[in-house]
Amino acid sequence: MAVEGLTRPAWAEIDLDAIRSNVRHVKQHLDGAALCAVVKADGYGHGAVPVALAMLEAGADGLAVAIVDEGIELRHAEVTAPILLLSEPPAETMSAALAAVLTPTLTTCEGVAAASEAAKRIGGISPVHIKIDTGMHRMGVDVDGLSELLEAVSACDQLVVEGLWTHLAVADEDNDDARAFTALQLERFDQAVARAAELGIHPAVRHVANSAGTLRVPEAQQQMVRCGIVLYGELPTEAVAAAVPGLELQPAMTIKARVTAIRELGQGERPSYGRRRPLPSAGRVVTVPIGYADGFPRALFSAGQEVLIRGRRFPLAGSVTMDQIVVDVGGAPIEVGDEVVLLGAQGTERITVSEWANNLGTIPYEVLCGIGPRVPRRIVGRVPAVATKKRRRSVWRARARGALREDS
């Protein structure tokens, strides 16, 4: 288990009230679809259990994770809401998944066989979702292979196809090619739904839209949407931001530290590894205890990333090291113990996840998920007292039935 830096003056504040607000604002953009909140990768680095509880409390209808261990962690925290596994579990973990009442995604006949055997051992009927590959080509069964897979599920009395779903590859991009490909994916998904209907299978829950699809492609909402990044207060791309200018999101993560040392240096001194940049003038350099092992990448120095101290922006003075950074504060009256904001707001200034992502040539998802376990998460905002007690029968399935009745 990774050691957390509990006694180190560097931490991440996780605002659960911001999480709740984001859930409520996203739900206002849903046309009757249920909301599945994605909390994989430790809740995008925010802490899966507290954010999951806050999201459910604010109105999310269920959760989604990537691997069995993530789902089991939530069950140990007494989360009783539906939990969808977004990938087909390895055969050796299928029994653990079903025993924890997780809903597996199935994409292969081998996966169906493993789920069938596990369901027989555990007893009862286990719902499953089938993932359709409509063009992303990462995982899923294509339309031509769907009939064989559905027939395999139908042959097992212990399994029932609750959901049919796919994933949009370019819903966050705003160009003609992306729009055409998203339309093609929706068309292929409709073909899969029709193929299932020919076999007498009418899944109660159809879901296509990720965060970008939910906000930019209304026809992709179906009976349920799977939202991740927006619930943490971030947008996937500028194209998504432009599509929903009135969406009020609150970033949920702030990364802070404290100044631990100060040095007076002359003009031309070159701090840190590689001595990569001379100081433009004599002044002060401060040390801050956070580095690339914590998710503050070395590339941020070359990109000109700044930090906030006493409400002002200051540049890095040298290469990011594993555990520390050095900051050029010039002649500013900074003292040991002053708070440093690396991500978030201080005074009237704000450093955003998108700023980091742009400087790194990456996406907001990678920034958030890259904050390491040595940065302890401190909860701010109201902490849920107990898990939200939603029955396993699934609110999203109940809503889907209502939507299906309206479609008929």
C-alpha positions in Angstrom: 0.0 0.0 0.0 1.3 3.4 -0.9 2.3 5.6 2.0 0.3 8.8 2.4 2.1 12.0 3.4 -0.1 12.7 6.4 2.5 14.6 8.3 3.8 16.6 5.3 2.7 20.2 4.6 1.1 19.4 1.2 -2.5 18.2 0.7 -5.5 18.2 -1.6 -8.8 19.7 -0.4 -11.9 17.9 -1.8 -15.0 19.9 -1.7 -18.0 17.6 -1.4 -20.5 20.5 -1.5 -19.0 21.3 -4.9 -19.5 17.7 -6.0 -23.2 17.8 -4.9 -23.7 21.1 -6.7 -22.2 19.7 -9.9 -24.5 16.6 -9.8 -27.5 18.8 -9.4 -26.6 21.1 -12.2 -25.8 18.2 -14.6 -29.2 16.6 -13.8 -30.9 19.8 -15.0 -29.5 19.0 -18.4 -31.0 15.5 -18.5 -34.2 14.8 -20.3 -35.5 12.1 -18.0 -32.4 10.0 -18.2 -30.9 8.4 -15.1 -27.5 9.5 -14.0 -24.7 7.0 -13.5 -21.8 8.7 -11.7 -18.4 7.4 -12.7 -16.1 7.1 -9.7 -13.3 4.9 -11.1 -9.6 5.6 -10.5 -10.4 6.5 -6.9 -13.1 9.0 -8.0 -10.7 10.6 -10.5 -8.2 11.1 -7.8 -10.7 12.7 -5.4 -11.4 9.7 -3.2 -13.9 7.2 -4.4 -15.9 6.6 -1.2 -16.6 10.2 -0.1 -17.4 11.5 -3.6 -19.6 8.5 -4.3 -21.6 9.0 -1.2 -22.0 12.8 -2.0 -23.0 12.1 -5.6 -25.7 9.6 -4.5 -26.9 12.0 -1.9 -27.2 14.7 -4.5 -29.3 12.5 -6.8 -27.1 10.2 -8.8 -28.9 7.0 -9.5 -26.0 4.6 -9.5 -22.2 4.4 -9.9 -19.7 3.0 -12.4 -16.1 1.7 -11.8 -13.5 0.1 -14.0 -12.3 -2.9 -11.9 -13.8 -5.3 -9.4 -11.7 -4.0 -6.5 -13.1 -0.5 -6.9 -16.6 -1.8 -6.6 -15.8 -3.9 -3.6 -14.3 -0.9 -1.9 -17.6 0.9 -2.3 -19.6 -2.1 -1.0 -17.3 -2.2 2.1 -18.3 1.4 2.6 -21.9 0.3 2.7 -22.8 1.7 -0.7 -26.0 -0.2 -1.7 -26.7 1.6 -5.0 -26.1 -0.1 -8.3 -22.5 -0.3 -9.4 -21.7 -1.0 -13.0 -18.3 -2.5 -14.0 -17.3 -0.7 -17.2 -15.1 -3.6 -18.5 -15.6 -7.3 -18.6 -14.0 -8.7 -15.4 -11.3 -11.4 -15.8 -12.8 -14.9 -15.3 -11.0 -15.4 -12.0 -12.7 -12.3 -10.5 -16.2 -12.9 -11.8 -17.4 -14.7 -8.7 -16.1 -11.8 -6.5 -17.9 -9.3 -8.7 -21.3 -11.1 -8.5 -20.9 -11.8 -4.8 -20.5 -8.1 -4.2 -23.6 -7.5 -6.3 -21.7 -5.6 -9.0 -23.2 -5.5 -12.5 -20.6 -6.8 -15.0 -20.2 -5.6 -18.5 -19.9 -8.6 -20.9 -18.2 -8.5 -24.3 -17.2 -12.0 -25.1 -18.7 -15.5 -25.0 -15.9 -16.5 -22.6 -17.0 -13.7 -20.3 -20.6 -14.9 -20.5 -19.4 -18.5 -19.6 -17.5 -17.2 -16.6 -20.4 -15.1 -15.4 -22.8 -18.0 -15.9 -20.7 -20.3 -13.8 -20.2 -17.7 -11.1 -24.0 -17.0 -11.0 -24.8 -20.6 -10.6 -22.4 -20.9 -7.6 -23.8 -17.8 -6.0 -27.4 -18.3 -6.8 -30.2 -15.9 -7.8 -30.3 -13.9 -11.0 -27.5 -11.5 -11.9 -28.1 -8.6 -14.3 -25.4 -7.9 -16.9 -24.8 -5.1 -19.4 -23.5 -5.8 -22.9 -21.0 -3.4 -24.4 -21.2 -2.7 -28.2 -18.2 -1.6 -30.1 -19.5 1.1 -32.4 -16.2 2.4 -33.6 -13.9 3.2 -30.7 -12.3 -0.3 -31.0 -11.1 -0.6 -27.4 -13.5 -3.2 -26.2 -17.0 -4.5 -26.9 -18.7 -6.8 -29.3 -19.5 -5.5 -32.8 -23.0 -5.7 -34.2 -22.3 -8.7 -36.3 -21.2 -10.7 -33.2 -24.0 -9.5 -31.0 -26.5 -12.3 -31.7 -24.1 -15.0 -30.7 -23.3 -13.2 -27.4 -26.9 -12.5 -26.6 -27.9 -16.1 -27.3 -25.2 -17.3 -24.9 -26.6 -15.0 -22.2 -30.1 -16.2 -22.9 -29.1 -19.8 -22.4 -28.2 -19.1 -18.8 -31.1 -18.9 -16.5 -29.1 -17.0 -13.9 -28.2 -14.1 -16.2 -30.5 -11.3 -17.5 -29.5 -8.6 -20.0 -30.3 -5.4 -18.1 -28.4 -3.0 -20.2 -26.9 -2.4 -23.7 -24.3 0.3 -24.1 -21.5 1.9 -26.1 -19.0 4.6 -25.7 -18.5 7.8 -27.8 -15.0 8.4 -29.0 -15.1 12.0 -30.2 -18.2 13.6 -28.6 -15.9 16.2 -27.0 -14.6 17.5 -30.4 -16.3 20.1 -32.5 -15.6 19.5 -36.2 -17.4 18.0 -39.1 -15.6 14.6 -38.9 -16.2 14.2 -35.2 -19.9 15.0 -35.6 -20.2 12.6 -38.5 -18.5 9.8 -36.5 -20.7 10.4 -33.4 -23.7 10.1 -35.7 -22.3 6.9 -37.1 -21.8 5.5 -33.6 -25.4 6.3 -32.7 -26.6 4.6 -35.9 -24.6 1.5 -35.2 -25.9 1.4 -31.6 -29.5 1.6 -32.9 -28.7 -1.4 -35.2 -27.5 -3.3 -32.1 -30.7 -2.5 -30.2 -32.7 -3.7 -33.2 -30.7 -6.9 -33.4 -31.4 -7.6 -29.8 -35.1 -6.9 -30.3 -35.1 -9.5 -33.1 -34.0 -12.1 -30.5 -36.7 -11.0 -28.1 -34.3 -9.1 -25.8 -35.3 -5.6 -24.8 -32.7 -4.3 -22.3 -34.3 -1.9 -19.8 -31.3 0.4 -19.8 -29.7 1.7 -22.9 -26.7 4.1 -22.4 -24.3 5.8 -24.7 -23.4 9.3 -23.4 -20.3 10.2 -21.5 -19.9 13.7 -20.0 -19.3 15.3 -23.4 -22.1 13.3 -25.0 -24.5 14.2 -22.3 -23.9 17.9 -22.7 -23.3 18.2 -26.5 -25.3 15.4 -28.0 -28.8 15.3 -26.5 -30.0 12.4 -28.7 -27.2 10.3 -27.0 -28.8 10.5 -23.6 -31.0 7.4 -24.0 -32.3 5.9 -20.7 -29.1 6.6 -18.8 -26.0 8.7 -19.0 -22.5 8.0 -17.6 -20.9 11.2 -16.3 -17.5 11.5 -14.8 -15.3 14.5 -15.3 -18.2 17.1 -15.1 -19.2 15.9 -11.7 -15.8 16.8 -10.4 -16.3 20.3 -11.8 -14.2 20.1 -15.0 -15.1 20.0 -18.6 -13.4 17.6 -21.1 -12.6 20.3 -23.7 -13.2 23.9 -24.7 -15.7 22.6 -27.3 -17.9 21.2 -24.5 -17.5 24.5 -22.5 -18.7 26.4 -25.6 -21.7 24.1 -26.1 -23.1 24.7 -22.5 -22.1 28.3 -21.5 -24.7 28.4 -18.7 -23.5 25.2 -17.0 -22.3 26.1 -13.4 -19.6 23.8 -12.3 -17.4 24.1 -9.3 -14.0 22.4 -9.3 -13.9 20.0 -6.4 -10.1 19.7 -5.9 -7.6 22.2 -4.6 -4.0 21.3 -4.1 -2.1 23.2 -1.4 1.2 23.2 0.4 3.3 25.4 2.6 6.6 27.1 2.2 9.2 25.1 4.0 12.4 27.0 3.3 13.6 30.4 1.9 17.0 31.3 0.3 18.4 34.6 -0.8 20.2 34.1 -4.1 22.0 36.4 -6.5 21.3 37.1 -10.1 22.3 34.3 -12.4 22.1 31.5 -9.8 20.6 28.3 -11.3 18.5 26.4 -8.7 17.6 22.7 -8.8 18.7 19.8 -11.0 20.3 20.6 -14.3 20.7 24.2 -13.4 18.3 24.9 -16.2 17.5 28.6 -15.8 19.4 31.5 -14.3 17.5 33.8 -12.0 16.8 37.0 -13.8 17.6 39.1 -10.8 18.7 38.8 -7.2 16.0 37.7 -4.9 14.4 35.0 -2.9 13.7 31.3 -3.8 11.3 29.3 -1.7 11.0 25.5 -1.4 7.6 23.8 -1.5 7.2 20.1 -0.5 5.5 18.6 -3.6 7.0 17.1 -6.7 6.6 14.8 -9.7 6.1 11.8 -7.4 3.0 13.5 -6.2 1.6 14.4 -9.6 3.3 17.8 -10.3 5.1 16.8 -13.5 8.6 17.9 -14.4 7.2 19.3 -17.7 5.4 22.1 -15.9 8.7 23.9 -15.3 9.5 24.0 -19.1 5.9 25.1 -19.7 6.2 28.1 -17.4 3.7 26.9 -14.8 3.2 29.2 -11.8 1.9 28.8 -8.3 0.0 31.1 -6.0 1.3 32.6 -2.8 -0.4 35.5 -1.0 -2.8 35.8 -3.9 0.0 36.4 -6.5 1.4 34.2 -9.2 5.1 33.2 -9.0 7.1 31.1 -11.5 9.1 28.0 -10.8 12.8 28.7 -10.3 14.1 25.4 -11.5 13.3 21.8 -12.4 10.6 19.9 -10.5 12.2 17.3 -8.3 10.6 14.1 -7.0 9.5 15.6 -3.7 9.9 19.4 -3.9 9.8 22.4 -6.2 11.5 25.8 -5.9 9.7 29.0 -6.7 11.1 32.4 -7.6 9.3 34.9 -5.4 11.7 37.8 -6.2 11.5 40.4 -3.4 8.0 39.5 -2.2 7.7 39.2 1.6 7.0 35.5 1.7 7.6 33.6 5.0 8.1 30.0 5.9 4.6 28.5 6.6 2.8 30.6 3.9 0.2 28.7 2.0 0.9 27.8 -1.6 -1.9 26.9 -4.0 -0.7 24.8 -6.9 -4.2 24.1 -8.2 -7.2 26.1 -7.3 -8.0 29.7 -6.1 -6.2 32.1 -3.8 -7.4 35.7 -3.5 -8.6 36.8 -7.0 -6.3 34.4 -8.8 -7.0 30.8 -9.9 -4.9 28.1 -11.4 -7.2 25.6 -13.2 -6.9 22.0 -14.2 -7.2 23.1 -17.8 -4.2 25.4 -17.3 -2.1 22.4 -16.2 -3.5 20.3 -19.0 -2.7 22.8 -21.6 0.8 23.3 -20.3 1.4 19.6 -20.3 -0.2 18.9 -23.7 -2.7 16.5 -22.1 -6.3 16.4 -20.8 -7.9 17.3 -17.5 -8.6 13.7 -16.7 -4.9 12.8 -16.6 -4.1 15.8 -14.4 -6.7 14.8 -11.8 -6.0 11.1 -11.8 -2.2 11.8 -11.6 -2.3 13.3 -8.1 -0.6 10.7 -6.1 -1.4 9.0 -2.7 1.3 10.9 -0.9 -1.0 14.0 -1.2 -3.6 13.3 1.5 -7.2 14.2 0.7 -8.8 16.5 3.2 -12.6 16.7 2.9 -14.2 20.1 3.1 -18.0 20.7 2.9 -20.5 18.4 4.6 -19.5 14.8 4.9 -22.3 12.2 4.3 -23.1 10.5 7.6 -24.1 7.2 6.1 -24.3 5.5 2.7 -27.4 6.3 0.7 -29.7 3.3 1.1 -31.0 2.7 -2.4 -32.2 -0.7 -3.1 -30.2 -2.9 -5.5 -33.3 -3.2 -7.8 -31.9 -0.1 -9.4 -33.5 3.3 -9.8 -32.0 3.6 -13.3 -33.9 0.4 -14.3 -37.1 1.8 -12.9 -36.6 5.1 -14.8 -35.7 3.2 -18.0 -39.0 1.3 -17.8 -40.8 4.6 -17.6 -38.9 5.8 -20.7 -39.6 2.6 -22.6 -43.3 3.0 -21.9 -43.2 6.5 -23.2 -41.4 5.3 -26.4 -44.0 2.6 -27.1 
